[in-house]
């Protein structure tokens, strides 16, 4: 990952807290009171994501759009209707069978009572006591009016009112009325799905126009990527859940659990709700197994089936087919399930994860909704570089060292300096330029960095693996004195100069540590030593090369040229390398050998590049520089870099 030039773009100002809370409350209230509309709309959006790949597939075979949409929607709703009918029949069959399981349940309760440590008959005595108390409460207190009697002293004859048998129209009304609302909801979902699939491009363009501002290219790419990812995710997840439900139904049928098709469909539906859904799906089959089998074998087999199925899906199939799965943090899964269930009931429970995934994707691609990605996503709240900078601000050297130790167990220390420390120092320099950090704090942070370098120098070989140690120097090795050029065989042929402040000096100290590890003596010089008051006392006669370390070279070019002239007056043979640690190398820049040999003004942007160039220059018989030189992190694990430096800097701005 190359360091990107920082662009000082001010983010959109956040809403005041009272306004944000008021807007959030209005949105939640609208979702709650308008659930009759929003639930079908959410279902339609989810179904459209699932069905879009199928429509696109038919379009590739030159099927007209309208025909492709109608075919796919008809197939989907036919399948849903069949599943609904099957579940209804299974539930009716289960209701008829339940009385037959009463004897088994009584026997199981008696066996539990017998095996418990409670004294014999305690449950019966407790029930009898409660029944007696209930009778006492129902007795009439003394002095109250007695039951009415007639003039002859006889009790009145009780009168019972019987309703006439319902007519045919009333009977059909009692049957059809409960179905009107679900059928209306299903019809609305059907219409919305057809509309969304037919007007997909138009709706996409309207969303782009709404959120893009003037950045159409970036917003278009983001929306297309989000739609493609969501469609693939939901379609794959649906296919996996169908297979999972079928397998579970077959396994429960083999075990002998009644109505296995019902529990297989329920298990497939509950797979949309991780963690909570598995518990819901397993409760009913286990209870039914307890009611059917007097022993414990069916219960154990049912639990084993769900355990194996969940482990297979969660640990094997989902990582294989879905990669990082839904991208939700475990806390976000539980919180979304609770929130959407409270808001929309059982339908909200099924839609909780898909809706939250949609919110996360929007938060990742729409800057105004980025807080949703931070709150609900499974990525760490801070990138490694941001965490380093935060601990540096807190002065917590122990935590920084601990994180560094964990990193260099598997990665070269050079990658740690380039991927984590360097972006952290760039963020610190940005805050210095914006007057967020005082000089005393900058000095303290610089000392902490130098202490960290000393600590890591002691533990690097202890924790780094052999393979990482071989790669840690980007194909370079320790140079002996005989391998150095004649004029480089001095105590410190390289000067690492911190140009402006303690942060620049800290970066110079890191590079000096790396160079010394490779047999090139390096002396670290701070900004005070190259100032006009002390430059006359600086002895640079034996130095052959100076690297000017600066975290924001573009903001002080005149200062850099001034220091270059001062050092050149002290040693006319001195050659220079500019360590512009937050800059991007130009695409048409000349090769390192050519630039270094012409005027000594090579600009490097990472410690790896600086190390390659300086070690190459120090050798008496240098080898050709590797083509990976400009790929500043060719040996680093890219997965450890969460965001680009440009994104990190823009977020910290």
C-alpha positions in Angstrom: 0.0 0.0 0.0 1.6 3.3 -1.1 1.1 6.3 1.0 -1.5 8.6 -0.6 -1.3 12.4 -0.6 -3.4 13.9 2.1 -6.2 16.0 0.7 -7.6 18.4 3.3 -11.3 17.9 2.6 -13.5 18.9 5.5 -16.3 16.4 6.1 -19.9 17.3 6.2 -20.6 19.0 9.6 -22.5 16.6 11.9 -26.0 17.4 13.0 -26.3 18.8 16.6 -27.1 16.1 19.1 -30.7 17.2 19.9 -31.5 17.4 16.2 -29.9 14.0 15.5 -31.9 12.4 18.4 -35.1 14.1 17.2 -34.5 12.8 13.6 -33.8 9.3 15.0 -36.9 9.3 17.1 -39.1 10.4 14.1 -37.6 7.7 11.9 -38.3 5.0 14.5 -41.8 6.3 15.1 -42.5 6.3 11.4 -41.3 2.8 11.1 -43.5 1.7 14.0 -46.7 3.4 13.1 -46.2 2.9 9.4 -45.4 -0.8 9.7 -48.4 -1.7 7.6 -46.6 -0.1 4.7 -42.9 -0.5 5.6 -43.1 -4.3 6.3 -44.2 -5.1 2.8 -41.7 -2.6 1.4 -38.9 -4.2 3.3 -40.0 -7.7 2.2 -40.2 -6.5 -1.4 -36.7 -5.0 -1.3 -35.2 -8.2 0.2 -37.0 -10.3 -2.4 -35.8 -8.0 -5.2 -32.2 -8.5 -4.1 -32.7 -12.3 -4.1 -34.5 -12.4 -7.5 -32.3 -9.8 -9.3 -29.6 -12.4 -10.3 -32.2 -14.7 -11.7 -33.7 -11.8 -13.8 -30.2 -10.9 -15.0 -29.6 -14.6 -15.9 -32.8 -14.7 -18.0 -31.9 -11.4 -19.6 -28.6 -13.0 -20.8 -30.7 -15.4 -22.8 -32.5 -12.5 -24.5 -35.7 -12.9 -22.5 -37.6 -9.5 -22.5 -37.4 -7.7 -19.2 -41.1 -7.8 -18.4 -41.3 -11.5 -19.2 -38.2 -12.3 -17.2 -39.5 -10.3 -14.2 -43.0 -12.0 -14.4 -41.5 -15.5 -14.7 -39.1 -15.1 -11.8 -41.7 -13.4 -9.6 -44.3 -16.1 -10.4 -41.8 -18.8 -9.6 -40.8 -17.2 -6.3 -44.3 -16.5 -5.1 -45.5 -20.0 -6.1 -42.7 -21.5 -4.1 -43.6 -19.2 -1.1 -47.2 -20.2 -1.4 -46.4 -23.8 -1.4 -44.2 -23.5 1.6 -47.1 -21.7 3.4 -49.6 -24.4 2.5 -47.2 -27.1 3.7 -46.6 -25.3 7.0 -50.3 -24.8 7.5 -51.1 -28.5 6.9 -48.2 -29.6 9.1 -49.5 -27.3 11.9 -53.0 -28.7 11.6 -51.7 -32.2 11.7 -49.6 -31.4 14.8 -52.6 -29.9 16.6 -54.6 -33.1 16.0 -51.7 -35.2 17.4 -51.0 -33.2 20.5 -53.6 -34.9 22.8 -52.0 -38.3 22.0 -48.7 -37.1 23.6 -50.3 -36.2 26.9 -49.7 -39.5 28.5 -46.0 -39.4 27.6 -45.6 -35.9 29.0 -47.3 -37.0 32.3 -44.9 -40.0 32.6 -41.9 -37.8 31.9 -43.0 -35.2 34.5 -43.4 -38.0 37.0 -40.0 -39.4 36.2 -38.5 -36.0 36.7 -40.2 -35.6 40.0 -39.0 -39.1 41.1 -35.4 -38.3 40.0 -35.3 -34.9 41.7 -34.0 -34.2 45.2 -37.3 -32.7 46.3 -39.2 -34.5 49.1 -41.9 -36.9 47.8 -45.2 -35.2 47.1 -43.9 -31.6 47.5 -45.2 -30.7 44.0 -48.6 -32.2 44.7 -48.9 -30.5 48.1 -47.9 -27.2 46.6 -50.6 -27.5 43.9 -53.2 -28.6 46.5 -52.4 -25.6 48.7 -52.7 -23.2 45.8 -56.0 -24.7 44.8 -57.3 -24.3 48.4 -56.3 -20.7 48.5 -58.1 -20.1 45.2 -61.3 -21.5 46.7 -61.0 -19.3 49.8 -60.7 -16.3 47.5 -63.8 -17.2 45.6 -65.9 -17.6 48.8 -68.4 -14.7 49.5 -67.6 -12.7 52.6 -70.1 -12.8 55.5 -73.0 -10.2 55.3 -73.0 -10.1 51.5 -76.2 -10.7 49.6 -77.1 -14.4 49.1 -78.2 -15.9 45.8 -81.6 -14.5 44.7 -84.7 -16.6 45.3 -88.3 -16.5 44.2 -91.3 -15.5 46.4 -91.8 -19.2 47.3 -88.2 -19.5 48.4 -87.1 -21.5 45.4 -84.0 -20.7 43.3 -84.8 -19.3 39.9 -84.4 -21.7 36.9 -81.2 -21.0 35.1 -81.6 -19.7 31.5 -79.2 -20.5 28.8 -79.0 -18.6 25.5 -77.9 -20.5 22.4 -76.9 -18.9 19.2 -78.6 -20.2 16.1 -76.3 -22.1 13.8 -74.3 -19.8 11.5 -75.5 -19.3 8.0 -73.4 -20.0 5.0 -72.4 -16.4 4.5 -71.5 -15.9 8.2 -69.4 -19.1 8.1 -67.4 -17.9 5.1 -66.9 -14.5 6.7 -65.5 -16.1 9.8 -63.1 -18.1 7.6 -62.1 -15.5 5.1 -61.9 -12.4 7.4 -58.6 -13.6 9.2 -57.1 -14.2 5.7 -57.9 -10.8 4.3 -55.0 -8.9 6.0 -52.2 -11.5 5.1 -53.5 -11.7 1.5 -53.5 -7.9 1.2 -50.0 -7.8 2.5 -48.9 -10.5 0.1 -50.5 -8.7 -2.8 -48.8 -5.5 -1.9 -45.4 -7.3 -1.6 -46.1 -8.8 -5.1 -46.8 -5.5 -6.7 -43.8 -3.8 -5.1 -41.4 -6.6 -6.1 -42.6 -6.4 -9.7 -42.2 -2.6 -9.7 -38.7 -2.7 -8.1 -37.5 -5.3 -10.6 -39.0 -3.5 -13.6 -37.7 0.0 -12.5 -34.4 -1.2 -11.0 -32.1 1.1 -13.1 -34.4 4.1 -12.7 -34.5 3.6 -8.9 -30.8 3.3 -8.8 -30.3 6.5 -10.8 -32.6 8.3 -8.4 -30.7 7.1 -5.4 -27.4 8.1 -7.0 -28.8 11.6 -7.7 -30.0 11.9 -4.1 -26.8 11.0 -2.4 -24.0 11.7 -4.9 -23.9 15.5 -4.9 -21.4 16.0 -7.7 -19.4 12.7 -7.3 -21.4 10.6 -9.8 -18.5 8.3 -10.6 -17.8 7.3 -7.0 -21.5 7.0 -6.1 -22.3 5.0 -9.1 -19.5 2.5 -8.4 -20.6 2.3 -4.8 -24.3 1.7 -5.5 -23.5 -0.9 -8.2 -21.1 -2.7 -5.9 -23.5 -2.6 -3.0 -26.4 -3.9 -5.1 -24.2 -6.7 -6.6 -22.9 -7.7 -3.2 -26.3 -7.7 -1.5 -27.9 -9.7 -4.3 -25.1 -12.3 -4.2 -25.2 -12.5 -0.4 -29.0 -12.9 -0.1 -29.3 -15.3 -3.0 -26.5 -17.5 -1.7 -27.8 -17.3 1.8 -31.3 -18.3 0.6 -30.0 -21.2 -1.3 -27.9 -22.3 1.7 -31.0 -22.0 4.0 -33.1 -24.1 1.6 -30.5 -26.9 1.5 -30.1 -26.6 5.3 -33.8 -26.9 5.9 -34.2 -29.9 3.6 -31.3 -31.7 5.3 -32.7 -31.0 8.7 -36.1 -32.2 7.7 -34.6 -35.5 6.4 -32.5 -36.0 9.5 -35.5 -35.4 11.8 -37.6 -37.8 9.7 -35.0 -40.5 10.2 -34.9 -39.9 13.9 -38.7 -40.1 14.1 -39.6 -36.6 15.2 -43.2 -35.9 14.0 -43.9 -33.3 11.3 -40.2 -33.1 10.2 -41.1 -30.9 7.1 -42.5 -28.2 9.4 -39.3 -28.1 11.6 -37.1 -28.2 8.5 -38.8 -25.1 7.0 -38.6 -23.4 10.4 -34.9 -24.2 10.7 -34.3 -22.8 7.2 -36.2 -19.6 8.0 -34.4 -19.1 11.3 -31.0 -19.3 9.6 -31.7 -15.7 8.6 -31.3 -14.9 12.3 -27.9 -16.1 13.6 -27.5 -17.1 17.2 -31.1 -16.4 18.2 -32.6 -18.2 15.3 -30.9 -21.4 16.0 -32.3 -21.4 19.6 -35.8 -20.8 18.3 -35.5 -23.5 15.7 -34.3 -26.2 18.1 -36.7 -25.6 20.9 -39.9 -27.0 19.3 -38.4 -30.2 17.8 -36.8 -31.0 21.1 -40.0 -30.4 23.1 -41.9 -32.6 20.6 -39.2 -35.3 20.8 -39.7 -35.2 24.6 -43.4 -35.7 24.2 -43.1 -38.6 21.7 -40.3 -40.7 23.1 -40.5 -41.8 26.8 -36.7 -42.2 26.8 -33.9 -39.7 26.1 -32.5 -41.1 22.8 -34.7 -39.0 20.5 -33.9 -35.8 22.4 -30.2 -36.5 22.3 -30.4 -37.3 18.6 -32.3 -34.1 17.8 -29.8 -32.0 19.7 -27.0 -33.7 17.9 -28.5 -33.1 14.5 -28.9 -29.4 15.2 -25.5 -29.1 16.7 -23.8 -30.8 13.7 -25.9 -28.8 11.3 -25.1 -25.5 12.9 -21.4 -26.2 13.1 -21.3 -27.3 9.5 -23.1 -24.2 8.3 -21.5 -21.7 10.6 -17.9 -22.9 10.5 -17.6 -24.6 7.0 -20.3 -23.5 4.5 -20.7 -19.9 5.4 -17.0 -19.0 5.5 -16.5 -21.0 2.2 -19.4 -19.5 0.3 -19.9 -16.1 2.0 -16.4 -15.2 3.0 -16.7 -12.9 6.0 -20.4 -13.8 6.2 -22.8 -10.9 6.8 -20.2 -8.4 8.1 -22.2 -7.9 11.3 -20.6 -7.9 14.7 -22.1 -10.4 17.2 -23.5 -7.6 19.3 -25.1 -6.0 16.2 -26.8 -9.3 15.4 -28.4 -9.6 18.8 -29.3 -5.9 19.0 -30.8 -5.9 15.5 -32.9 -9.0 16.3 -34.2 -7.3 19.5 -34.9 -4.0 17.8 -36.6 -5.2 14.6 -38.7 -7.8 16.6 -39.9 -5.0 18.9 -40.6 -2.8 15.9 -42.3 -5.3 13.6 -42.9 -8.5 15.5 -42.0 -12.0 14.1 -41.6 -10.5 10.6 -39.0 -8.1 12.0 -37.1 -11.0 13.5 -36.8 -12.7 10.1 -35.8 -9.4 8.4 -33.5 -8.2 11.2 -30.1 -9.4 9.7 -30.9 -8.7 6.0 -32.1 -5.1 6.9 -29.1 -4.5 9.1 -26.8 -5.8 6.3 -28.4 -3.3 3.9 -27.7 -0.5 6.5 -24.1 -1.5 6.8 -23.5 -1.5 3.1 -25.1 1.9 2.8 -23.0 3.1 5.7 -19.9 1.8 4.0 -20.6 3.6 0.7 -22.6 6.7 1.7 -20.5 9.1 3.8 -23.5 10.5 5.6 -24.3 7.0 6.9 -20.8 6.0 7.8 -21.7 5.9 11.5 -23.9 2.8 10.8 -20.9 1.0 9.4 -18.8 1.9 12.4 -21.5 0.9 14.9 -22.8 -2.3 13.3 -19.9 -3.7 11.2 -17.6 -6.5 12.3 -14.5 -4.5 11.4 -12.5 -3.1 14.4 -13.6 0.4 15.4 -10.1 1.6 14.9 -7.6 0.6 12.2 -4.2 -0.6 13.4 -2.7 2.7 12.6 -5.5 4.7 14.3 -5.1 2.4 17.4 -1.4 3.1 17.4 -1.9 6.8 17.2 -4.6 6.7 19.9 -2.3 4.8 22.3 0.5 7.2 21.4 -1.7 10.2 22.4 -2.5 8.4 25.6 1.2 7.8 26.3 0.6 4.0 26.7 3.9 2.6 25.6 3.1 -0.8 27.2 0.0 -1.3 25.0 1.8 -0.1 21.9 4.6 -2.6 22.6 2.2 -5.4 23.2 0.4 -4.8 19.9 3.8 -4.6 18.1 4.9 -7.9 19.6 1.7 -9.6 18.4 2.3 -8.1 14.9 5.9 -9.1 14.5 5.3 -12.7 15.5 3.9 -13.2 12.0 5.1 -10.2 10.0 8.4 -8.5 9.5 9.1 -5.5 11.7 9.6 -3.4 8.6 5.9 -4.0 7.7 5.0 -2.8 11.2 6.9 0.4 10.8 5.5 1.0 7.3 1.9 -0.1 7.8 1.2 1.0 11.3 3.7 3.4 12.7 4.2 5.6 9.7 0.5 6.3 9.0 0.1 7.0 12.8 2.9 9.5 12.6 1.3 11.1 9.6 -1.9 11.5 11.5 0.0 13.1 14.4 1.7 15.5 12.0 -1.7 16.5 10.5 -2.9 17.3 14.0 0.3 19.4 14.6 -0.4 21.4 11.5 -3.9 22.0 12.6 -2.7 23.2 16.1 -4.3 20.3 17.9 -1.0 19.2 19.5 1.4 21.4 21.4 5.1 21.3 21.2 5.5 19.6 24.6 3.2 16.8 23.6 5.0 16.4 20.3 8.3 16.1 22.1 6.8 13.5 24.4 5.4 11.5 21.5 8.8 11.6 19.8 10.5 10.2 22.9 7.9 7.4 23.1 8.6 6.4 19.5 12.4 6.3 20.1 11.8 4.2 23.3 9.5 1.9 21.2 12.3 1.4 18.7 14.7 0.4 21.4 12.2 -2.0 22.9 11.4 -3.7 19.5 15.1 -3.9 18.8 15.5 -6.2 21.8 12.6 -8.5 21.1 12.5 -8.5 17.3 14.5 -11.7 16.8 12.8 -13.4 19.7 9.3 -13.1 18.3 9.8 -12.9 14.5 9.5 -16.2 12.6 12.4 -17.4 10.5 10.5 -16.8 7.3 9.5 -13.3 8.4 13.1 -12.6 9.4 14.3 -13.6 5.9 11.8 -11.2 4.3 12.0 -8.4 6.8 14.7 -6.6 4.9 13.0 -6.8 1.4 15.5 -9.3 0.0 18.5 -7.5 1.7 20.9 -9.0 4.2 23.4 -7.7 6.8 26.3 -6.2 5.1 29.8 -6.8 6.4 32.4 -4.0 6.5 34.2 -5.6 3.5 31.1 -5.3 1.4 30.7 -1.6 1.9 32.3 1.0 -0.3 35.7 2.2 0.8 34.4 5.7 1.8 31.4 4.2 3.6 33.6 2.2 6.0 33.2 4.8 8.8 31.2 4.9 12.0 28.2 6.7 10.6 28.2 7.2 6.8 24.5 8.1 6.8 22.8 11.0 8.5 19.1 10.6 9.3 17.9 14.2 9.8 14.6 15.0 11.4 13.7 18.2 9.5 11.1 20.1 11.6 10.1 18.5 14.8 10.3 15.5 17.1 8.0 13.5 14.9 10.3 13.8 11.9 13.2 12.8 14.2 11.2 9.8 15.4 10.8 8.7 11.8 14.5 9.2 11.3 15.2 7.1 14.3 13.2 4.2 12.9 15.1 4.3 9.6 18.4 4.5 11.5 17.4 1.4 13.4 16.7 -0.5 10.2 19.9 0.7 8.5 22.1 -0.3 11.5 20.4 -3.8 11.4 21.7 -4.1 7.9 25.3 -3.0 8.6 25.0 0.6 7.6 26.0 3.0 10.4 23.6 5.8 10.8 23.5 8.9 13.0 20.3 10.6 14.0 20.1 14.4 13.9 17.2 16.5 15.2 16.0 19.8 13.8 17.9 21.8 16.4 21.2 20.5 15.3 20.7 21.7 11.7 19.4 25.0 12.8 21.4 28.2 12.1 22.7 28.4 15.7 24.2 24.9 15.8 25.0 24.0 12.2 28.5 25.2 12.6 29.2 22.7 15.3 27.9 19.8 13.3 30.6 17.5 12.0 29.5 15.8 8.7 32.9 15.3 7.1 32.7 11.5 7.0 29.0 11.3 6.1 28.3 10.1 2.6 24.5 10.4 2.4 21.9 12.3 4.3 18.2 11.4 4.3 15.9 14.2 5.3 13.0 12.8 7.2 9.7 14.7 7.0 6.1 13.7 7.4 4.7 16.6 5.3 7.4 17.4 2.8 4.9 19.3 0.5 4.2 21.9 3.3 7.8 22.9 3.8 9.8 22.7 0.5 11.7 25.9 1.2 12.8 24.6 4.6 14.0 21.3 3.1 16.1 23.2 0.5 17.5 25.4 3.2 18.7 22.4 5.3 20.1 20.8 2.1 22.2 23.9 1.4 23.5 24.1 5.0 24.6 20.5 5.0 26.1 20.7 1.5 28.2 23.7 2.6 29.5 21.5 5.4 30.2 18.6 3.1 30.1 19.3 -0.7 30.3 15.5 -1.4 27.2 14.7 0.6 24.3 13.2 -1.3 20.7 13.5 -0.3 17.5 11.4 -0.2 14.2 13.0 0.7 12.1 10.9 3.0 8.7 12.3 2.2 6.7 9.8 4.2 3.2 10.9 3.3 3.8 11.4 -0.4 3.0 9.2 -3.4 5.8 8.4 -5.9 5.1 9.8 -9.4 4.2 7.2 -12.0 6.7 8.6 -14.4 9.6 9.0 -11.9 13.0 7.8 -13.1 14.5 4.6 -11.7 16.2 4.8 -8.2 19.7 4.2 -9.7 19.2 7.0 -12.2 17.8 9.6 -9.8 20.4 8.9 -7.1 23.3 9.1 -9.5 22.2 12.4 -11.1 21.7 14.9 -8.3 21.1 12.9 -5.2 17.6 14.1 -4.9 15.7 10.8 -4.8 12.4 11.0 -3.0 11.3 7.9 -1.1 7.9 7.5 0.6 8.3 4.4 2.8 11.0 2.9 5.1 11.2 -0.1 2.7 12.1 2.1 -0.2 14.6 4.1 1.8 16.3 0.9 3.1 16.5 -0.6 -0.4 18.1 2.6 -1.9 20.6 3.3 0.9 21.8 -0.3 1.3 22.1 -0.5 -2.5 24.2 2.7 -2.5 26.4 1.5 0.3 27.5 -1.8 -1.4 30.8 -1.8 -3.1 29.4 -4.1 -5.8 25.7 -3.4 -5.7 23.2 -5.7 -7.3 20.3 -4.5 -9.5 17.5 -3.2 -7.4 14.5 -5.5 -7.3 11.4 -4.5 -9.3 9.4 -4.7 -6.1 11.1 -1.5 -4.9 8.2 0.8 -5.8 5.7 -1.7 -4.4 6.4 -0.5 -1.0 4.7 -3.3 0.9 5.3 -6.3 -1.4 6.2 -8.6 1.5 3.5 -7.4 3.9 0.2 -9.1 4.6 -2.3 -6.9 2.8 -5.1 -8.1 5.1 -3.6 -6.3 8.0 -4.2 -3.0 6.3 -7.9 -2.2 6.9 -8.1 1.2 5.1 -5.9 3.1 2.8 -3.9 5.9 4.4 -5.9 8.5 2.5 -9.1 7.1 4.2 -7.4 7.1 7.6 -6.2 10.7 7.2 -9.6 11.9 5.9 -11.3 10.4 8.9 -8.9 11.9 11.3 -9.2 15.3 9.7 
